[in-house]
């Protein structure tokens, strides 16, 4: 009887997996068919400037034949772009797109990046991104780029954060260039979107306030006041100025969910908790003891910043890779910290999972715990020699001491 029950259970699980796979495949095909394959998904934007180079990044919903950047006064120079595919971007029933899928479904998005070299500091150069699909050239408008400014150059920096498709974001961004002119860089300390793996929040949310359109003058967000409706397009900013973001809690996804992206976002667990669960069930999860399988399982059952890290090119010479970094831009020393923690409610009701307690019903089920309010980071067992753990005032003092004063 036990064997029969086990066989029946196994068949049921296989059937559920097959049904789930087929429905996700069908939904993914729908997303692919509705992709705008005759246009770029974003305008190009600028990243990672050095004294003589800068990176140009853009996105498409097609892999394309080839991708390149033209630059120079007559766009006479060319550099080929490298292409990668975003690994975790998805849509679900809450996505503000046409015909959203009923459950989290992968959305195919490709990232293209070209490094423009041989630049002279403080000199702007025209450039254009070009993608080829079926031998047809799809071109962006012509924008301007510049390498790292010199320390004696006066700068205009846009400091902005918590965009999150908020109603006033596009309106505020629309005022930047008319008010102060073209900025030299954008510092954005976290909370760029609401749910980082939801692709439409970055690119094409139908409410008109997605992240990239807002910073590229392509938003379409309507605000009504006293019977008058105004549509705000944001500002053409990061096509001309490098973007330096930081990780906020809205750049972190949690434990993988097949139900909704919001549930996945709201359910991160500490790495060490996922590691303990893995160790208790390693024989079942990973009988071949493959290191990559172990790493993937722990990540998928704790938290990750994969989409944020795949979208942006950032200094990665710190122990935290792209999650925290320090860099110099002109006469500015920028220190981007990784101090993100999960937000939990403070309700003490019996069924509440929050900052101070677990649900009463889950007290005997540790795998359902949310583990309260905690920092979402990988713990470094040996901090000796780890620069980021010095007191911040010491890091700043060291930089000022080592940097010659501009006369």
C-alpha positions, 0 to 999 in steps of 0.5 A: 500500500505504501509503495502504491501511495508513493507511486501515485504521489510521484505520478501526481507531482510529475503531472503537476510539473508537466502542466506547469511547464506547458502553461509557462511555455505557452505564456512565454511564447505569447510574450515573445510574439508580442515583443517589439522586434522592430525597435530597441527596448531602451535607448543606450545609456552610459556606464563605467567611465575611465579617463579614456573610455566609457561603456554604452549599454542598451537592451532589445527583445531580440538576440539580433545578428550583431550590435555596435556603437558608432561614434565620432564627429561624423559617426565614422568610428565603430566598436562591436558590442558584446551581448548577454541575456538577462537570466531572471527577468519575468512577467506575471499576472500583476505586470502592467502589460498587454496579456500578462501571464497568469504566473511568473513567466520568463521574458527574453531580454538581451543586453548589449554593451560596447566600450568606446575607447580613445576618448579625451577627458572633458570632450563630448563625442556624438554616438549612436547604438545600432542593432541588426535584426534579419540584416535590418539596422535598427538605430537609436538617435544620436547622443553624446558621451564623454570619458571621466572628467578631470579633477578641475572640471566643475560638475553637475550631479543629479542625486535621485532615488526611490523612483519605483514608478511613482506618480511624480518621478517622470514629472520631476525628471522632466524638469532637470535639463530645462532647470540646470542643463545637461548633468554630468552624472547621475547618482541613484542610491537605491529603490530603482523599481518595485520588484526587480525581476519584473521586466516591465518595471524597468522597460515598458510598464503601460502606466508610462512610468518605467525606470529607463523611459523616465531617465531617457525622456520616453516616459508617458505618465499622466497626472491630473489636477483641477480637471487638466491632464498633463503627460510627463515624459521624464528627461533625456538624461542617462543617454548623455551622463553615466549612471551610478546606482546602489542596491536598495531593498527593492533591488533584491528578490527573495525565495523563488516562487511559482505563484507571484513575483510579489510573493518572491520579492517579499520572502527573502531569507538569510543565506545561513538559514537556506544553507542549514536547510540545504545541509539537512536535505543535501542528499535529496537536493544534490545527490551528485554533490555538484558545487553549482547545484548547491550554490544555485539552490541556496541562492534560490531559497534565500535572496539575490540581486542578479537582475540588478547586477546583470543590468548595470556595469559597475566597479567590481574590484571590491569584495562585494563585486557590484553590490558595493563599490567606491570610485572617483568621478572628477573631484568626487569620491563616490562610495556606494554601500550595501546596507540593504535590509528587508522591510517587515511589518510590526503587527503582533497579530497571531497570523502575522509574519513580521519584524518581531514574530512568526505566524502562530500557525508556523511556529513548528514549521521553520521552512515557513519562517520569514526570520524577521527584519535583517540585513540582506548580505553575504556574511564574510567570515574573515574581515581582515584586510577588507577595505569596506569594513573600515570606518567610513571616515577613515576611507574618506580621510585616506582618499583626501590625503592621497588626492592632490588639491586642485589649485 
